[in-house]
């Protein structure tokens, strides 16, 4: 994707997106833990997509923000549709677009309709921002063809530092509707737990095809480990991350920060 630089007259939303790109894509890092965690999530997400869907298939990237996954998948040969509630961000994505097929469908995904379903739908770091994650996953599933996939990443609710409520234990999730769709960690409402994933999938007509945990506290810079990241080489950090993914299941579920899932829609 094309490297861009701030220009006079950019709207504030573009400047905010650019600040994220500095860390996520351009390597100008102020918080190393955030940057390493993003790259870990990026690798995991792309692997979850490319291992089941070949280039040429149609992908919808929901709440795609500055479009880094959309643009990367387009460059890999996928037919990608970018979506975000903030319609003005489409222009920012367009100036970064260098090659590949990208369509733009801004708006609330709860309200959008498309001519035909997609082969895959990407929901990365989205479901924790909605008051009704069960309804969100059902809506997402309706956008996928039979035999297609939904790929999700979200913060791991069982991570030992999580203090947010569990969705399945909330009697009135509607009380959070007024604060949903807010960006960044401040907008997190529920953090899903692994034991909720199967029920949510079944309710949406999906089956869990893959479930994994990734990003250890060191990689993320938690527990005051951010200063260590300045001295450790990227190769060493990646090795620690790979080792942490081989921990026993119970430890992975409590010690790793992120969760990734791939859902498959049953055939008609």
N, C-alpha and C positions, 0 to 999 in steps of 0.2 A: 504494500500500500504506500501511497505517496506521503513523504515527510512534509508536514506543514509547519508554519510559524505564525505566531500571533500577528494580526494586521489591524491597523486602526479601523474602527467601525464594527469590529466583531461584536455580536451580542454577548451578554454575560454568560449565557448558557454554553456558548462555544468556548469561551475562555475557561470556564469550569471544566469542560470536557478535555480541553488541551492540557490543563494541569494534571488530570489523571493520565493522559497519554504520555506526559513527560516521564512518569514512573513506570507505567505499564508497557509502553512500546519503545520509548526513545532512550531509556537508560539513564536519565537524569534523576537520580534517586535521592530523595530526602529521608524516606522511611524504607529501609532495606527489607524489613520483614514484610511490609505490604507488597513490595515489588516481587519478592521471591514467592509469596503466597499466590499472587496473581499468575505468575508463570506456571506454578504447579497446577493451578486450576485450569489454565489455558491448555496445558498438555493433556490433562485428564479429559477435558471436554472434547477436544478434537479427536482423541483416541476413541471415546465413546461413540462419536459420530462416524468416523471413517472406518471403524472395524465392522460396521453393519450396513452402511449406505455408501455406494460407489459414487464417484464424481458423475455429474449429470443429473442426479436426483434433485428434487425440489425441497429446499429447507426454508422454514419460517423461523426467524430469530426474533423472539418476543422480548420487549423491553430492552432493546439492544444498545441503547445509549449511543456512545460514540462509534459503534459499529465495528469494533475490532474483530469479533468473531465472524460477523457478516462478511467483511472484506477479505478476511483470511480464507474462509470457505469458498468465496467466489473465485479467488486466485487459484484455489485447488481444483476448480472445475465444477463446483456445485452451482445450481441455479437458486440464488438466495433472495428471500424477501426480508427486508429490514422493517422492524416495527418498533415504535416507542410512543408512549403517551405524549411526549414532548415533541410536537411536530417540527419545531424549529431546528432540532438537531439533525434532521435529514440533510440540510444544507452543509453542515459540518462533515457528515459522512461523505457527501458527494465530492467535496474538495479533496478528500483523502483517497477516493476511489481511483485506482490506476488501471486495473484490468479485471475481467470476469463479469458475470451477469449479476447485477443487484437491482431489485425492484424496491419500491418504497411504499409502505402502507402504514402511515402514522395513525395513531388513535388508540382508544381503549380496547384491548383485545377481547374484553367481555362483549363488546358491541360490534366488532368487525365481522364481516362475512366475505368469503372468497368463492370464486367460481368453481373451484375444485379443491379437494383436500391435498395436503402436502405429504411427501414421503417421510419427512421428519420435522419435528418442532423442537426448538432449542429454548429452554427456560433456565437461564443461568442467573443465580442470585436474584430471583424474582419472587418466588412463592412465599418467602419470609416477610414480604412487604404487603401481603393481601390479608384482609380480615377473614376471608373464606377460602382457605387453600383447597378444600375439597371441591368447591364449585369451580375454582380456577383450573384445577386439574381436569375436571369433567369438560370444561370448555376447551381446554387445550386438546384433549383427546378427540373431540369432535372435528378438530382441524386436521387430523391425521387420517390417511387412508387405512383401510384394513391391511394388516401386515406391516404398517409403518411404525415409527418409533418416536417417543418423546425422550429427550435427554435433559436431565435436570441437575444442577448443582445448587447447594444451599448450605449455610452454616449448620454444623452438626449439633442438634439439640442436646445430645447426651454428653457433649464435651464438658469437662468438669468445671469450667469457668462460666458456663452459661447460666444466667439468672432469669431468662425470659420464660413465660408460661408455655406449657405443653398444650397444643391445639386440642387434643382429644380429651383434655380435662377441663376445657373452657365451656361453660354452659351457655353463654351468650356472646358468641364471637361478633355479633352485629354491633356491639358497643365500640368496636375498633374501626368501624367503617369510616369515621370522620378523620382518622389519621393514617389510612392506608395510602399506598402508592408514593410515599415519601422516599426520596433517594437516600443512599448511604446507610451506615449502620444505625443511625438515629431513627430510621424508618422501619426497623425490624419489629414485627409484632409477635409472631410465634416462630420458634425454631423447632423444626420437625425432628422427631426421634425415629430411630430405625424401626421400632416396633409399630410405628404409625404408617409406614410406607406401604405395606401390603394392603391394609384396609383402604387407604386412599386410592391405591391403584385399582383395586377391585370395584370400588364405587364409581370409577371412571371408565370401566370396561377395559382396563389394561392389566398386563401381567408384568411383574418385575423381572427384567431380563438380566440386569446387573446392578449390584449395590456395592459401593466401596467408600472407604474413608481415607482421607489424605490431608496433608499439611500438618506437620507437627509443630508444637509451640516454638521450637527454635526457629524453624523456617518462617514462622509468622512473626517472630520477634516478641512473643509473649514472655511472661515471667522474667522480665528485665533482661532478656537475652539479646535485645537489639544491638547493644555495643559489640557483642561477639561477632555479629555478622560482618562487621567492618574488617575483621581479621581472618575469617575463614574464607577459603577459596570457594567459588561456586561449585566446583566438583565435589568438595567435601560436604557442602550443604546438601547437594543432590543425593549423595551417598547416604547421609543421615535420613533424608526423606524416604529413600527406597527401603532402608532398614525398618523404619517405623511402620511402613505398610505391611511388613511381614510379622508384626506383633500378633499375639492371639486375638481373636475376634473381640473378646470383652475389653481388652486394653485399647484396641483400635477405636472402639465405640466411645470410650471415655477420654482418651488422650489426644485424639486427632481433631482438628478444628473444622474441617470441611467434610461434606458428604456428597457423593455423586450417585445418581441413579439413571438407569436406562429402562424405559417401559416399552413394551411392545403391545400394539393393538391387535386384538384377535381378528381373524379373517371372517368376512361375512359368510 
